[in-house]
Amino acid sequence: MKRLTILCAALTAAMFMNMSAYAGTSEVATEVSAGTVCLPGADLTDVMGSGAIFSDQHPEITDPEYYLKEWYNSPEEREQSILNAHGEYKTPYNNYMDEAYPLLQEFLHSFDWIHADEYTRYQKAFERVGAAYHGNVYDADAGYNRSKERWLVLRTGHGMCEQFSNELAELCKLVGVRCEAYQSSAYHKRCLVQIGEIWYVVDPTNNGVKNCKAVDYAAERDRYKNEYFASEEAQKLQEQLDLQKKAENGEISWREYYRTIWPDVSDEQRQAWLGMTYDEYEQLYK
């Protein structure tokens, strides 16, 4: 896990260097209006529309805290197991929710999201928990060592791609925008957000640069997984799993199995790694 974090930090640092021409400039600080080309960044350079106004779609909802109350226990409800209208348990009021809850309330009352379009609602969420906005900074140590804490970026302004993406997706949900975090590569997370009928890739870790790319939702969501399973690494792993199943079923011996997966070492070394002889290992499956 630590190796993953170090690689994530290194890749993100490299990405930040590529974006240095934009970091801290007035172009980054200013809002990007709907219908304009998103600021350049990585591979995300498409146009994002406005989307629907929430009150036009849901005139019955007038409380800015409607979704907060729907998905999270209140301070009064604490850690009770409470089902919401969707038949799912609400998030209990623990694990730093005493700090996060008032901040969520503050955000939900910071603009009239009930009468705002999807783009505006998404943009406000991005500017609250995205890197380089609201004092938020990329911090691999905090992201790794405090990864279990709820709303780390919202509360502390520190996190890495996992926190930035997860919190953007969750904050969007609280203002009625469909958004989800997903694994975009081995060491990075981005978000998929729906504006109107179109899904876009966005990257809240991208050093304050607002960018987007229109994509096919299912194809992009599963892209990395599909690429991985089509890779040579995954195929070798599957072959190893198939051999293991044969050994467990007695179709081949464990001696054959370990000679296949560790071909470049001696039997003595293999058995030393196992901590027992092949015959002793065979007995474990009889």
C-alpha angles and dihedrals in degrees: 000000000000090000089052091052093049091050091047090051092048094049092046091048089053090049090051090052090054089051095047092107088068104033113108095004125128089248090064095043095050122081119258108229121223114268096031127111110268115246114273116268136145109313096329110100109132135119122262122207130212103255127198128327108245097226090054090058098037110025089161092068114078103147113096088209094052096114093037089058090043096054106025134055113242123234087263094051092049112168099345118136101245126172118216128213090277092058092250127123115254119238108268121241097252140088096064095322087128085068098036100045097067090044090053090049090050092052094047090054095042093088138008097264092162089071097034130101123247094259093055092047092049092046093052091050090048091051091051101051105014121110115269092018126102089006092300116155135188107252117170093185093056092041092054103035096041099033094127094058116104118241095000095167094043091051103036107015090234131109146100135250094295094055096040092051098040093049094046090053092048095045091050089053090056090058096044100260120133108235135146136182117234141176105262095175140354092280107023143066127205133170136250112214128183118221111177108323094330129091118214134192111231130177117212090182092062098108097263096309112135107215138150144183126203110234145166102266101219095039094051095041091056098031099103093042091051092046091050096049090049091051127103090242092057093045091053090049091051091050089052091050090050090051091048091054090051090051092049090051092048095245090124131014123255087240089062091045096054093041087056099048095038101036098154101059135069127260088249091057093046092052090046089056090049091048091227142053123275090251091053090049091050089056091061089068098047 
